[in-house]
Amino acid sequence: MIAFYCARRQAATTCSSSNYVTINVLDQLKRLPGTTNVQIFGAHDYAMRIWLKPDRLAQLKMTPIDVIARGQRAERAVRRGQGRARRR
């Protein structure tokens, strides 16, 4: 079966539409009985680039790996709807 998603807003971009389907539809489709595979063709993901200050990391006794791990934990929490990532 193939399903299509079409945004009604003209302001919706390919990336925002893909993001909406990934967050709100993909998991629900995967839970349907008898579903073996769900794939979004032409999916676009948001990306984030972070610049780190080595002196500040040293003050916080953190490494770049620690920053990545915290970002991934925050992403999972937001995806599950547990809140928003905090800005410092």
HELIX and SHEET records of a PDB file:
HELIX    1   1 THR A   14  ASN A   24  1                                  11    
HELIX    2   2 LEU A   26  LYS A   30  1                                   5    
HELIX    3   3 PRO A   54  GLN A   59  1                                   6    
HELIX    4   4 PRO A   64  ARG A   79  1                                  16    
END                                                                             
